[in-house]
Amino acid sequence: MDIREHIRTIPDFPKPGILFYDISTLLAHPGAWRHTVDLLAVKVEPQKPDLLVGIESRGFLVAAPLALKLGCGFVMCRKSGKLPGATVSHSYDLEYGTDTIEIQADAIAPGQRVVVLDDLLATGGTAAATVQLLRQSGADVRSATFIIELTGLDGRQQLDLPVTSLIEYEQ
């Protein structure tokens, strides 16, 4: 099955000049979604993760079912102020300004093997910040895995660990 056939593209979203790769059509097709999770499992399982970390918000949709399939835990990496209780945060630069991401302070024990997941790798800024936050928390970050990678934006070069994607598009 070619999962590309289940990913819709939407021009000029969220702003003019952007081609948005919409996985909602993939999620709506149970056979294609199951196949996608199976493909991700083949990529991630050799890393022997204790935890999968999903990046807000579509990364949650990717990491949660995969964690269930692999029998490991799932942790949410969210924008500042979205998680209850004590958190650990990391601020990082954007093209125009800064942003902050967080995980719950007790989410990761030092030395736990972690794989980062998201639906799409573009410039790599948020994924790189997530890796830094996890390392700051003592995680052994093994790799980052994505459904889609926009190769023309060089996001992979922002990450100093193995990167895997199921589909590549020039952008």
DSSP file (Angstrom, degrees, kcal/mol; ACC not computed):
  #  RESIDUE AA STRUCTURE BP1 BP2  ACC     N-H-->O    O-->H-N    N-H-->O    O-->H-N    TCO  KAPPA ALPHA  PHI   PSI    X-CA   Y-CA   Z-CA
    1    1 A M              0   0    0      0, 0.0     2,-0.8     0, 0.0     3,-0.1   0.000 360.0 360.0 360.0 134.5    0.0    0.0    0.0
    2    2 A D    >   -     0   0    0      1,-0.1     3,-1.5     2,-0.0     4,-0.2  -0.848 360.0-164.8 -96.6 107.0    1.3    3.5   -0.9
    3    3 A I  G >  S+     0   0    0     -2,-0.8     3,-1.8     1,-0.3    -1,-0.1   0.693  81.2  77.0 -69.3 -15.5    0.4    5.7    2.0
    4    4 A R  G >  S+     0   0    0      1,-0.3     3,-1.7     2,-0.2    -1,-0.3   0.851  84.9  64.5 -57.2 -33.0    1.1    8.8   -0.2
    5    5 A E  G <  S+     0   0    0     -3,-1.5    -1,-0.3     1,-0.3    -2,-0.2   0.643 101.8  49.8 -66.4 -12.5   -2.3    8.1   -1.8
    6    6 A H  G <  S+     0   0    0     -3,-1.8     2,-0.6    -4,-0.2    -1,-0.3   0.267  90.2  90.4-111.3  10.0   -3.9    8.9    1.5
    7    7 A I    <   -     0   0    0     -3,-1.7     2,-0.3    18,-0.2    16,-0.2  -0.939  65.3-151.1-110.1 121.2   -2.2   12.2    2.3
    8    8 A R  E     -A   22   0A   0     14,-1.8    14,-3.4    -2,-0.6     2,-0.4  -0.671   3.5-145.0 -91.0 141.9   -4.0   15.2    1.0
    9    9 A T  E     -A   21   0A   0     -2,-0.3    12,-0.2    12,-0.2    10,-0.0  -0.895  10.3-166.5-106.0 138.9   -2.1   18.4   -0.1
   10   10 A I  E >   -A   20   0A   0     10,-2.5    10,-2.7    -2,-0.4     3,-0.7  -0.956  15.3-140.0-126.9 111.4   -3.7   21.8    0.6
   11   11 A P  E 3  S+A   19   0A   0      0, 0.0     8,-0.2     0, 0.0    -2,-0.0  -0.360  79.3  14.7 -71.0 149.7   -2.2   24.8   -1.2
   12   12 A D  T 3  S+     0   0    0      6,-1.4     7,-0.2     1,-0.2     0, 0.0   0.814  90.0 165.7  60.2  36.3   -1.8   28.1    0.6
   13   13 A F    <   +     0   0    0      5,-1.4    -1,-0.2    -3,-0.7    -3,-0.1  -0.999  65.7   1.0-130.8 132.2   -2.4   26.8    4.1
   14   14 A P  S    S-     0   0    0      0, 0.0    -1,-0.2     0, 0.0     5,-0.0  -0.992 144.8  -5.9 -85.3   0.0   -1.9   28.1    6.7
   15   15 A K  S >  S-     0   0    0      3,-0.0     3,-1.8     0, 0.0    -3,-0.1  -0.972  92.3 -68.8-148.7 162.9   -0.7   31.0    4.6
   16   16 A P  T 3  S+     0   0    0      0, 0.0     3,-0.1     0, 0.0    -3,-0.0  -0.207 116.5  25.9 -55.3 137.8    0.0   31.8    0.9
   17   17 A G  T 3  S+     0   0    0      1,-0.3     2,-0.4    -3,-0.0     0, 0.0   0.281  94.2 112.4  93.5  -9.1    2.9   29.9   -0.6
   18   18 A I    <   -     0   0    0     -3,-1.8    -6,-1.4     2,-0.0    -5,-1.4  -0.827  54.3-153.2 -99.0 132.8    2.7   27.0    1.8
   19   19 A L  E     -A   11   0A   0     -2,-0.4     2,-0.4    -8,-0.2   -10,-0.0  -0.927  19.4-150.8-102.7 111.5    1.7   23.5    0.6
   20   20 A F  E     -A   10   0A   0    -10,-2.7   -10,-2.5    -2,-0.7     2,-0.8  -0.689   5.8-146.9 -89.8 130.4    0.3   21.7    3.6
   21   21 A Y  E     -A    9   0A   0     -2,-0.4     2,-0.6   -12,-0.2   -12,-0.2  -0.864  19.5-157.7 -97.7 107.9    0.5   17.9    3.8
   22   22 A D  E >   -A    8   0A   0    -14,-3.4   -14,-1.8    -2,-0.8     3,-0.5  -0.768  19.2-177.4 -96.5 114.3   -2.7   16.9    5.6
   23   23 A I  T 3>  +     0   0    0     -2,-0.6     4,-2.6     1,-0.2     3,-0.4   0.453  64.5  94.3 -88.3   0.5   -2.6   13.5    7.4
   24   24 A S  H 3> S+     0   0    0      1,-0.2     4,-1.5     2,-0.2    -1,-0.2   0.852  85.1  52.0 -61.5 -31.7   -6.3   13.7    8.4
   25   25 A T  H <4 S+     0   0    0     -3,-0.5     4,-0.4     2,-0.2    -1,-0.2   0.817 109.2  50.1 -71.8 -30.2   -7.2   11.7    5.3
   26   26 A L  H >4 S+     0   0    0     -3,-0.4     3,-1.0    -4,-0.3     7,-0.4   0.917 110.5  49.3 -68.7 -45.5   -4.6    9.1    6.3
   27   27 A L  H 3< S+     0   0    0     -4,-2.6    -2,-0.2     1,-0.2    -1,-0.2   0.811 106.1  57.9 -63.0 -30.9   -6.0    8.9    9.8
   28   28 A A  T 3< S+     0   0    0     -4,-1.5    -1,-0.2    -5,-0.2    -2,-0.2   0.635  93.5  73.2 -76.9 -14.2   -9.5    8.5    8.4
   29   29 A H    <>  -     0   0    0     -3,-1.0     4,-2.8    -4,-0.4     5,-0.3  -0.865  68.9-162.4-104.4 103.1   -8.6    5.4    6.4
   30   30 A P  H  > S+     0   0    0      0, 0.0     4,-2.5     0, 0.0     5,-0.2   0.851  87.5  48.3 -58.3 -38.7   -8.2    2.5    8.9
   31   31 A G  H  > S+     0   0    0      2,-0.2     4,-2.1     1,-0.2     5,-0.1   0.919 115.0  44.3 -67.2 -43.1   -6.3    0.2    6.6
   32   32 A A  H  > S+     0   0    0      2,-0.2     4,-2.1     1,-0.2    -1,-0.2   0.881 114.9  49.1 -68.9 -38.4   -3.8    2.9    5.5
   33   33 A W  H  X S+     0   0    0     -4,-2.8     4,-2.5    -7,-0.4     5,-0.2   0.927 111.1  49.1 -68.2 -43.4   -3.4    4.2    9.1
   34   34 A R  H  X S+     0   0    0     -4,-2.5     4,-2.4    -5,-0.3    -2,-0.2   0.915 111.6  50.3 -59.5 -43.0   -2.8    0.6   10.4
   35   35 A H  H  X S+     0   0    0     -4,-2.1     4,-2.4     2,-0.2    -1,-0.2   0.896 109.5  51.4 -62.7 -40.2   -0.2    0.1    7.6
   36   36 A T  H  X S+     0   0    0     -4,-2.1     4,-2.5     2,-0.2    -2,-0.2   0.927 110.1  47.9 -62.5 -46.3    1.5    3.4    8.5
   37   37 A V  H  X S+     0   0    0     -4,-2.5     4,-2.3     1,-0.2    -1,-0.2   0.893 111.3  51.8 -62.9 -39.0    1.7    2.4   12.2
   38   38 A D  H  X S+     0   0    0     -4,-2.4     4,-1.7     2,-0.2    -2,-0.2   0.911 109.9  48.7 -63.0 -42.0    3.1   -1.0   11.1
   39   39 A L  H  X S+     0   0    0     -4,-2.4     4,-1.4     1,-0.2    -2,-0.2   0.905 111.4  49.8 -63.7 -41.7    5.8    0.7    9.0
   40   40 A L  H  X S+     0   0    0     -4,-2.5     4,-2.6     1,-0.2     5,-0.3   0.890 106.4  56.5 -63.3 -39.0    6.7    3.0   11.8
   41   41 A A  H  X S+     0   0    0     -4,-2.3     4,-2.7     1,-0.2    -1,-0.2   0.897 104.1  52.7 -60.5 -40.9    7.0    0.0   14.2
   42   42 A V  H  < S+     0   0    0     -4,-1.7    -1,-0.2     1,-0.2    -2,-0.2   0.872 114.2  43.5 -62.2 -37.0    9.6   -1.6   11.9
   43   43 A K  H  < S+     0   0    0     -4,-1.4    -2,-0.2    -5,-0.1    -1,-0.2   0.867 122.5  35.6 -75.4 -37.7   11.6    1.6   11.9
   44   44 A V  H >< S+     0   0    0     -4,-2.6     3,-2.1     1,-0.1     4,-0.4   0.841  98.5  73.9 -91.1 -36.0   11.4    2.3   15.7
   45   45 A E  G >< S+     0   0    0     -4,-2.7     3,-2.1     1,-0.3    -1,-0.1   0.827  88.5  61.7 -53.0 -39.7   11.4   -1.1   17.3
   46   46 A P  G 3  S+     0   0    0      0, 0.0    -1,-0.3     0, 0.0    -2,-0.1   0.741  94.9  64.2 -61.3 -19.6   15.2   -1.7   16.7
   47   47 A Q  G <  S-     0   0    0     -3,-2.1    -2,-0.2    -4,-0.2    -3,-0.1   0.617  98.8-142.0 -75.7 -12.1   15.9    1.4   18.9
   48   48 A K    <   -     0   0    0     -3,-2.1    65,-0.2    -4,-0.4    -3,-0.1   0.924  26.7-163.6  50.9  54.3   14.3   -0.6   21.9
   49   49 A P        -     0   0    0      0, 0.0    65,-0.2     0, 0.0    -1,-0.1  -0.364  29.7-163.4 -71.7 145.6   12.6    2.6   23.3
   50   50 A D  S    S+     0   0    0     63,-2.7    23,-2.5     1,-0.3     2,-0.3   0.750  84.0  18.6 -84.2 -33.4   11.3    2.8   26.8
   51   51 A L  E     -bc  73 114B   0     62,-2.1    64,-1.6    21,-0.2     2,-0.5  -0.982  63.2-147.6-139.3 146.6    9.2    5.8   25.8
   52   52 A L  E     -bc  74 115B   0     21,-2.3    23,-2.6    -2,-0.3     2,-0.6  -0.966  18.2-152.5-109.4 133.7    8.0    7.5   22.6
   53   53 A V  E     -bc  75 116B   0     62,-2.6    64,-3.0    -2,-0.5     2,-0.4  -0.934   6.5-157.8-110.7 118.4    7.8   11.3   22.8
   54   54 A G  E     -bc  76 117B   0     21,-2.3    23,-2.6    -2,-0.6     2,-0.4  -0.802  12.9-134.4 -96.1 134.3    5.2   12.9   20.5
   55   55 A I  E  >  -b   77   0B   0     62,-1.9     4,-1.8    -2,-0.4     5,-0.5  -0.732  52.1 -58.7 -88.5 133.2    5.6   16.6   19.5
   56   56 A E  T  4 S-     0   0    0     21,-2.2     2,-0.2    -2,-0.4    -1,-0.1  -0.193 101.7 -16.8 -52.8 138.4    2.4   18.7   19.8
   57   57 A S  T >> S+     0   0    0     -3,-0.0     3,-1.3    61,-0.0     4,-0.8  -0.843 132.5  28.3-109.2 -28.5    0.0   18.0   18.4
   58   58 A R  H 3> S+     0   0    0      1,-0.3     4,-1.1     2,-0.2     3,-0.2   0.766 111.2  69.0 -69.5 -20.6    0.0   15.7   15.4
   59   59 A G  H 3X S+     0   0    0     -4,-1.8     4,-2.9     1,-0.2    -1,-0.3   0.785  92.5  60.2 -63.3 -26.1    3.0   13.9   16.9
   60   60 A F  H <> S+     0   0    0     -3,-1.3     4,-2.3    -5,-0.5    -1,-0.2   0.907 101.8  52.3 -64.3 -41.1    0.6   12.7   19.6
   61   61 A L  H  < S+     0   0    0     -4,-0.8    -1,-0.2    -3,-0.2    -2,-0.2   0.797 115.9  41.0 -65.7 -28.5   -1.5   10.9   16.9
   62   62 A V  H  X S+     0   0    0     -4,-1.1     4,-1.1     2,-0.1    -2,-0.2   0.914 119.2  41.3 -83.4 -48.9    1.7    9.2   15.6
   63   63 A A  H  X S+     0   0    0     -4,-2.9     4,-2.8     1,-0.2     5,-0.2   0.863 105.9  60.6 -74.1 -38.0    3.4    8.3   18.9
   64   64 A A  H  X S+     0   0    0     -4,-2.3     4,-1.9    -5,-0.3    -1,-0.2   0.943 109.6  38.6 -62.7 -51.8    0.4    7.1   21.0
   65   65 A P  H  > S+     0   0    0      0, 0.0     4,-2.2     0, 0.0    -1,-0.2   0.860 116.8  53.0 -67.9 -30.5   -0.8    4.2   18.9
   66   66 A L  H  X S+     0   0    0     -4,-1.1     4,-2.5     2,-0.2    -2,-0.2   0.902 107.0  51.7 -68.5 -40.1    2.8    3.2   18.1
   67   67 A A  H  X>S+     0   0    0     -4,-2.8     5,-2.2     2,-0.2     4,-1.3   0.909 109.9  50.0 -61.1 -41.9    3.7    3.1   21.8
   68   68 A L  H  <5S+     0   0    0     -4,-1.9     3,-0.3    -5,-0.2    -2,-0.2   0.927 111.8  47.8 -61.3 -45.2    0.7    0.9   22.4
   69   69 A K  H  <5S+     0   0    0     -4,-2.2    -2,-0.2     1,-0.2    -1,-0.2   0.888 117.0  42.0 -63.2 -40.2    1.8   -1.4   19.5
   70   70 A L  H  <5S-     0   0    0     -4,-2.5    -1,-0.2    -5,-0.1    -2,-0.2   0.568 109.0-121.6 -86.2  -9.6    5.4   -1.6   20.8
   71   71 A G  T  <5S+     0   0    0     -4,-1.3     2,-0.2    -3,-0.3    -3,-0.2   0.851  70.9 118.8  73.1  34.0    4.5   -1.9   24.5
   72   72 A C      < -     0   0    0     -5,-2.2    -1,-0.3    -6,-0.2   -21,-0.2  -0.752  65.3 -88.1-124.0 174.4    6.3    1.2   25.6
   73   73 A G  E     -b   51   0B   0    -23,-2.5   -21,-2.3    -2,-0.2     2,-0.4  -0.274  30.0-140.1 -80.4 167.7    5.3    4.5   27.3
   74   74 A F  E     -b   52   0B   0    -23,-0.2     2,-0.4   -21,-0.0   -21,-0.2  -0.996  14.5-172.4-131.4 133.6    4.2    7.7   25.6
   75   75 A V  E     -b   53   0B   0    -23,-2.6   -21,-2.3    -2,-0.4     2,-0.4  -0.980  17.6-134.7-127.7 139.0    5.1   11.2   26.7
   76   76 A M  E     -b   54   0B   0     -2,-0.4     2,-0.6   -23,-0.2    28,-0.4  -0.789   7.3-159.3 -94.3 133.0    3.7   14.5   25.3
   77   77 A C  E     +b   55   0B   0    -23,-2.6   -21,-2.2    -2,-0.4     2,-0.2  -0.965  30.1 174.5-106.3 116.7    6.0   17.4   24.4
   78   78 A R  E     -F  102   0C   0     24,-2.4    24,-3.0    -2,-0.6     3,-0.1  -0.745  35.6 -90.1-125.1 165.6    3.8   20.5   24.4
   79   79 A K  E >   -F  101   0C   0     -2,-0.2     3,-1.4    22,-0.2    22,-0.2  -0.356  68.5 -70.8 -67.5 156.8    3.9   24.2   24.1
   80   80 A S  T 3  S+     0   0    0     20,-1.7    -1,-0.2     1,-0.2    20,-0.1  -0.152 116.9  18.9 -54.7 137.5    4.4   26.2   27.3
   81   81 A G  T 3  S+     0   0    0      2,-0.1    -1,-0.2    -3,-0.1    -2,-0.1   0.511  95.5  98.9  85.5   5.4    1.5   26.2   29.8
   82   82 A K    <   +     0   0    0     -3,-1.4    -2,-0.1     2,-0.1    -3,-0.1   0.578  66.3  72.7-102.0 -12.1   -0.4   23.2   28.4
   83   83 A L  S    S-     0   0    0     -4,-0.2    -2,-0.1     2,-0.1     2,-0.1  -0.853  76.2-127.0-108.3 140.0    0.7   20.5   30.8
   84   84 A P        +     0   0    0      0, 0.0    -2,-0.1     0, 0.0    -3,-0.0  -0.417  69.1  14.5 -78.4 158.4   -0.5   20.2   34.4
   85   85 A G  S    S-     0   0    0     -2,-0.1     2,-0.1    19,-0.1    -2,-0.1  -0.172 111.6 -15.6  78.3-171.1    2.0   19.9   37.3
   86   86 A A  S    S-     0   0    0     18,-0.1    19,-2.6     1,-0.0    20,-0.4  -0.431  70.3-171.2 -68.8 139.3    5.7   20.6   37.4
   87   87 A T  E     -G  104   0C   0     17,-0.3     2,-0.4    18,-0.1    17,-0.2  -0.877  24.3-136.9-130.4 162.1    7.3   20.8   34.0
   88   88 A V  E     -G  103   0C   0     15,-2.7    15,-1.9    -2,-0.3     2,-0.3  -0.977  32.7-166.1-114.4 132.5   10.7   21.1   32.5
   89   89 A S  E     -G  102   0C   0     -2,-0.4     2,-0.3    13,-0.2    13,-0.2  -0.804  18.9-165.2-124.5 162.0   11.0   23.6   29.6
   90   90 A H  E     -G  101   0C   0     11,-2.2    11,-2.4    -2,-0.3     2,-0.3  -0.967  11.3-153.4-144.6 126.4   13.3   24.6   26.8
   91   91 A S  E     +G  100   0C   0     -2,-0.3     2,-0.3     9,-0.2     9,-0.2  -0.787  18.5 178.4-100.4 145.7   13.1   27.8   24.8
   92   92 A Y  E     -G   99   0C   0      7,-2.7     7,-2.4    -2,-0.3     2,-0.2  -0.964  29.1 -97.6-145.7 159.6   14.4   28.0   21.3
   93   93 A D  E     -G   98   0C   0     -2,-0.3     5,-0.3     5,-0.2     2,-0.2  -0.544  30.1-169.1 -83.3 140.4   14.6   30.6   18.5
   94   94 A L  E >   -G   97   0C   0      3,-3.1     3,-0.7    -2,-0.2     5,-0.0  -0.612  46.1 -90.7-110.2 177.7   12.2   30.8   15.6
   95   95 A E  T 3  S+     0   0    0      1,-0.3     2,-0.3    -2,-0.2     3,-0.0   0.908 124.9  19.3 -57.7 -41.2   12.6   32.8   12.4
   96   96 A Y  T 3  S-     0   0    0      2,-0.0     2,-0.3    -3,-0.0    -1,-0.3  -0.708 133.8 -27.2-131.1  80.8   10.9   35.8   14.2
   97   97 A G  E <  S- G   0  94C   0     -3,-0.7    -3,-3.1    -2,-0.3     2,-0.3  -0.827  78.9 -69.0 120.5-157.8   11.0   35.3   17.9
   98   98 A T  E     - G   0  93C   0     -2,-0.3     2,-0.3    -5,-0.3    -5,-0.2  -0.888  29.6-160.9-135.8 165.6   11.1   32.4   20.3
   99   99 A D  E     - G   0  92C   0     -7,-2.4    -7,-2.7    -2,-0.3     2,-0.4  -0.940  10.2-142.4-141.5 163.9    9.0   29.5   21.5
  100  100 A T  E     - G   0  91C   0     -2,-0.3   -20,-1.7    -9,-0.2     2,-0.3  -0.996  10.8-168.7-133.5 135.8    9.0   27.2   24.5
  101  101 A I  E     -FG  79  90C   0    -11,-2.4   -11,-2.2    -2,-0.4     2,-0.3  -0.866  10.1-168.3-119.6 157.9    8.2   23.5   24.8
  102  102 A E  E     -FG  78  89C   0    -24,-3.0   -24,-2.4    -2,-0.3     2,-0.3  -0.963  16.7-166.9-143.4 156.4    7.7   21.5   27.9
  103  103 A I  E     - G   0  88C   0    -15,-1.9   -15,-2.7    -2,-0.3     2,-0.1  -0.928  46.8 -87.6-130.7 160.9    7.4   18.0   29.3
  104  104 A Q  E >   - G   0  87C   0    -28,-0.4     3,-2.0    -2,-0.3     4,-0.4  -0.475  38.1-123.2 -67.9 141.3    6.2   17.0   32.7
  105  105 A A  T 3  S+     0   0    0    -19,-2.6     3,-0.3     1,-0.3   -18,-0.1   0.777 110.0  42.5 -60.1 -29.7    9.1   17.0   35.2
  106  106 A D  T 3  S+     0   0    0    -20,-0.4    -1,-0.3     1,-0.2     3,-0.1   0.236  87.1  97.4-100.9  14.5    8.5   13.3   36.2
  107  107 A A  S <  S+     0   0    0     -3,-2.0     2,-0.4     1,-0.2    -1,-0.2   0.808  84.3  38.3 -74.1 -30.4    7.8   12.0   32.7
  108  108 A I        -     0   0    0     -4,-0.4    -1,-0.2    -3,-0.3    31,-0.1  -0.980  68.2-149.0-130.9 127.2   11.3   10.7   32.0
  109  109 A A    >   -     0   0    0     -2,-0.4     3,-2.2     1,-0.1    28,-0.1  -0.705  44.3 -88.2 -87.5 144.2   13.8    8.9   34.3
  110  110 A P  T 3  S+     0   0    0      0, 0.0    29,-0.2     0, 0.0    28,-0.1  -0.241 113.3  19.6 -52.9 134.4   17.5    9.5   33.6
  111  111 A G  T 3  S+     0   0    0     27,-3.5    28,-0.2     1,-0.3     2,-0.1   0.321  83.8 145.6  88.6  -7.3   18.8    7.0   31.1
  112  112 A Q    <   -     0   0    0     -3,-2.2    28,-3.0    26,-0.1     2,-0.4  -0.413  54.2-117.7 -65.4 139.1   15.5    6.0   29.6
  113  113 A R  E     - d   0 140B   0    -65,-0.2   -63,-2.7    26,-0.2   -62,-2.1  -0.653  40.6-174.9 -79.8 126.2   15.7    5.2   25.9
  114  114 A V  E     -cd  51 141B   0     26,-2.5    28,-3.2    -2,-0.4    29,-0.7  -0.950  21.0-164.5-129.9 141.6   13.5    7.6   23.9
  115  115 A V  E     -cd  52 143B   0    -64,-1.6   -62,-2.6    -2,-0.4     2,-0.4  -0.995  20.0-138.9-121.5 133.9   12.5    8.0   20.3
  116  116 A V  E     -cd  53 144B   0     27,-2.3    29,-2.8    -2,-0.4     2,-0.4  -0.739  22.5-170.6 -91.6 136.7   10.9   11.3   19.1
  117  117 A L  E     +cd  54 145B   0    -64,-3.0   -62,-1.9    -2,-0.4     2,-0.3  -0.979  15.4 154.4-131.8 143.8    8.0   11.2   16.8
  118  118 A D  E     - d   0 146B   0     27,-1.6    29,-0.9    -2,-0.4    30,-0.1  -0.956  46.5-116.6-152.4 168.2    6.1   13.7   14.7
  119  119 A D  E    S+     0   0B   0     -2,-0.3    29,-2.5     1,-0.2     2,-0.4   0.855  94.9  20.9 -76.2 -33.4    4.0   13.6   11.6
  120  120 A L  E     - d   0 148B   0     27,-0.2     2,-0.6    26,-0.1    -1,-0.2  -0.997  56.5-153.3-145.5 136.6    6.3   15.9    9.5
  121  121 A L  E     + d   0 149B   0     27,-2.4    29,-2.8    -2,-0.4    32,-0.2  -0.950  33.6 147.0-107.1 118.1    9.9   17.1    9.5
  122  122 A A  S    S-     0   0    0     -2,-0.6    33,-1.0    27,-0.2    34,-0.2   0.527  77.3  -8.8-112.8 -97.9   10.3   20.5    7.8
  123  123 A T  S    S-     0   0    0     31,-0.1    35,-0.1    32,-0.1    -2,-0.1   0.696  84.3-132.0 -80.7 -18.3   13.0   22.9    9.1
  124  124 A G     >  +     0   0    0     33,-0.1     4,-2.7    34,-0.1     5,-0.2   0.421  68.7 122.9  86.8  -1.6   13.7   20.8   12.2
  125  125 A G  H  > S+     0   0    0      1,-0.2     4,-2.1     2,-0.2     5,-0.2   0.929  77.4  40.0 -61.3 -49.1   13.6   23.6   14.7
  126  126 A T  H  > S+     0   0    0      2,-0.2     4,-2.3     1,-0.2    -1,-0.2   0.897 116.3  51.1 -69.9 -39.1   11.0   22.1   17.0
  127  127 A A  H  > S+     0   0    0      2,-0.2     4,-2.2     1,-0.2    -2,-0.2   0.921 111.2  48.1 -63.7 -42.7   12.4   18.6   16.7
  128  128 A A  H  X S+     0   0    0     -4,-2.7     4,-2.2     1,-0.2    -2,-0.2   0.895 111.7  49.9 -64.7 -39.8   15.9   19.8   17.6
  129  129 A A  H  X S+     0   0    0     -4,-2.1     4,-2.4    -5,-0.2    -1,-0.2   0.881 109.2  52.6 -65.1 -37.7   14.5   21.7   20.6
  130  130 A T  H  X S+     0   0    0     -4,-2.3     4,-2.5     2,-0.2    -2,-0.2   0.919 108.4  49.9 -63.1 -44.3   12.6   18.6   21.7
  131  131 A V  H  X S+     0   0    0     -4,-2.2     4,-2.4     1,-0.2    -2,-0.2   0.918 111.3  49.1 -60.6 -43.5   15.8   16.5   21.5
  132  132 A Q  H  X S+     0   0    0     -4,-2.2     4,-2.4     1,-0.2    -2,-0.2   0.914 111.0  50.0 -63.0 -42.6   17.6   19.2   23.6
  133  133 A L  H  X S+     0   0    0     -4,-2.4     4,-1.1     2,-0.2    -2,-0.2   0.917 111.6  48.2 -61.8 -43.9   14.8   19.2   26.2
  134  134 A L  H  <>S+     0   0    0     -4,-2.5     5,-2.5     2,-0.2     3,-0.3   0.906 112.1  48.2 -65.3 -42.1   14.8   15.4   26.5
  135  135 A R  H ><5S+     0   0    0     -4,-2.4     3,-1.8     1,-0.2    -1,-0.2   0.897 107.1  56.4 -64.1 -39.8   18.6   15.3   26.9
  136  136 A Q  H 3<5S+     0   0    0     -4,-2.4    -1,-0.2     1,-0.3    -2,-0.2   0.795 106.0  52.9 -59.9 -28.3   18.4   18.1   29.5
  137  137 A S  T 3<5S-     0   0    0     -4,-1.1    -1,-0.3    -3,-0.3    -2,-0.2   0.413 126.2-102.9 -88.3   0.2   16.0   15.7   31.3
  138  138 A G  T < 5 +     0   0    0     -3,-1.8   -27,-3.5     1,-0.3    -3,-0.2   0.526  68.7 152.0  93.4   6.8   18.5   12.8   31.2
  139  139 A A      < -     0   0    0     -5,-2.5     2,-1.0   -29,-0.2    -1,-0.3  -0.368  49.2-131.4 -71.6 149.4   16.9   10.9   28.4
  140  140 A D  E     -d  113   0B   0    -28,-3.0   -26,-2.5    -2,-0.1     2,-0.7  -0.832  29.1-156.7 -95.6  91.0   19.0    8.6   26.0
  141  141 A V  E     +d  114   0B   0     -2,-1.0   -26,-0.2   -28,-0.2     3,-0.1  -0.623  16.2 179.3 -80.3 113.6   17.5   10.0   22.8
  142  142 A R  E     -     0   0B   0    -28,-3.2     2,-0.3    -2,-0.7   -27,-0.2   0.859  53.2 -36.2 -85.2 -39.6   18.0    7.3   20.2
  143  143 A S  E     -d  115   0B   0    -29,-0.7   -27,-2.3    18,-0.1     2,-0.4  -0.971  46.9-114.9-170.0 174.6   16.4    8.7   17.1
  144  144 A A  E     -de 116 163B   0     18,-2.1    20,-2.3    -2,-0.3     2,-0.4  -0.998  27.9-168.0-129.6 136.5   13.7   10.8   15.5
  145  145 A T  E     +de 117 164B   0    -29,-2.8   -27,-1.6    -2,-0.4     2,-0.3  -0.974   6.0 179.5-131.6 139.9   11.0    9.4   13.2
  146  146 A F  E     -de 118 165B   0     18,-2.4    20,-1.4    -2,-0.4   -27,-0.2  -0.940  32.3-139.9-135.7 153.0    8.5   11.1   11.0
  147  147 A I  E    S+     0   0B   0    -29,-0.9    20,-2.1   -28,-0.4    19,-0.4   0.929  95.3  26.6 -72.9 -48.1    5.8   10.1    8.5
  148  148 A I  E     -de 120 167B   0    -29,-2.5   -27,-2.4    18,-0.2     2,-0.4  -0.916  64.4-168.8-121.3 139.9    6.7   12.9    6.1
  149  149 A E  E     -de 121 168B   0     18,-2.2    20,-2.6    -2,-0.4     2,-1.1  -0.996  15.4-150.1-127.5 128.2   10.0   14.7    5.5
  150  150 A L  E > > - e   0 169B   0    -29,-2.8     3,-1.7    -2,-0.4     5,-0.5  -0.800  18.2-169.7 -93.1  94.9   10.2   17.8    3.4
  151  151 A T  G > 5S+     0   0    0     18,-1.8     3,-1.4    -2,-1.1    19,-0.2   0.773  74.9  64.8 -64.3 -30.3   13.8   17.3    2.1
  152  152 A G  G 3 5S+     0   0    0     17,-0.6    -1,-0.3     1,-0.3    18,-0.1   0.615  94.9  60.9 -70.1 -11.0   14.3   20.7    0.6
  153  153 A L  G < 5S-     0   0    0     -3,-1.7    -1,-0.3   -32,-0.2    -2,-0.2   0.449  98.3-136.0 -96.9  -1.1   14.0   22.4    4.0
  154  154 A D  T X 5 +     0   0    0     -3,-1.4     3,-0.9    -4,-0.2     4,-0.4   0.737  50.4 149.0  58.4  29.5   17.1   20.6    5.4
  155  155 A G  G > < +     0   0    0    -33,-1.0     3,-1.6    -5,-0.5     4,-0.4   0.833  65.3  65.6 -61.2 -32.7   15.4   19.8    8.8
  156  156 A R  G >  S+     0   0    0      1,-0.3     3,-1.4     2,-0.2    -1,-0.2   0.838  93.0  61.3 -58.4 -33.9   17.5   16.6    9.1
  157  157 A Q  G <  S+     0   0    0     -3,-0.9    -1,-0.3     1,-0.3    -2,-0.2   0.675  95.2  62.1 -69.9 -16.2   20.6   18.7    9.3
  158  158 A Q  G <  S+     0   0    0     -3,-1.6     2,-0.5    -4,-0.4    -1,-0.3   0.605  93.8  76.5 -81.3 -11.8   19.3   20.3   12.5
  159  159 A L    <   -     0   0    0     -3,-1.4     4,-0.1    -4,-0.4     2,-0.1  -0.871  62.5-160.4-108.7 130.0   19.3   16.9   14.3
  160  160 A D  S    S+     0   0    0     -2,-0.5    -3,-0.1   -32,-0.1    -1,-0.1  -0.207  71.9  64.1-100.6  41.7   22.4   15.2   15.6
  161  161 A L  S    S-     0   0    0     -5,-0.2   -18,-0.1    -2,-0.1    -2,-0.1  -0.931 101.0 -61.4-150.7 169.9   20.9   11.7   15.7
  162  162 A P        -     0   0    0      0, 0.0   -18,-2.1     0, 0.0     2,-0.4  -0.340  50.8-161.1 -60.9 136.9   19.5    9.2   13.3
  163  163 A V  E     -e  144   0B   0    -20,-0.2     2,-0.4    -4,-0.1   -18,-0.2  -0.975   8.8-175.6-123.5 133.7   16.4   10.4   11.4
  164  164 A T  E     +e  145   0B   0    -20,-2.3   -18,-2.4    -2,-0.4     2,-0.3  -0.984   3.7 177.0-128.6 139.8   13.9    8.2    9.7
  165  165 A S  E     -e  146   0B   0     -2,-0.4   -18,-0.2   -20,-0.2   -17,-0.1  -0.986  25.7-147.9-137.5 151.6   10.9    9.2    7.6
  166  166 A L  E    S+     0   0B   0    -20,-1.4     2,-0.4   -19,-0.4   -18,-0.2   0.827  86.8  26.2 -84.0 -33.8    8.4    7.0    5.6
  167  167 A I  E     -e  148   0B   0    -20,-2.1   -18,-2.2   -21,-0.2     2,-0.4  -0.986  66.4-158.7-133.8 138.4    7.8    9.5    2.8
  168  168 A E  E     -e  149   0B   0     -2,-0.4     2,-0.4   -20,-0.2   -18,-0.2  -0.969   9.2-178.8-119.7 136.7   10.0   12.3    1.4
  169  169 A Y  E     -e  150   0B   0    -20,-2.6   -18,-1.8    -2,-0.4   -17,-0.6  -0.979  29.2-121.5-125.9 142.4    8.8   15.3   -0.6
  170  170 A E              0   0    0     -2,-0.4   -20,-0.0   -20,-0.2    -2,-0.0  -0.612 360.0 360.0 -73.9 143.6   10.9   18.0   -2.2
  171  171 A Q              0   0    0     -2,-0.3    -1,-0.1   -21,-0.1  -152,-0.1   0.327 360.0 360.0-141.4 360.0    9.8   21.4   -0.8
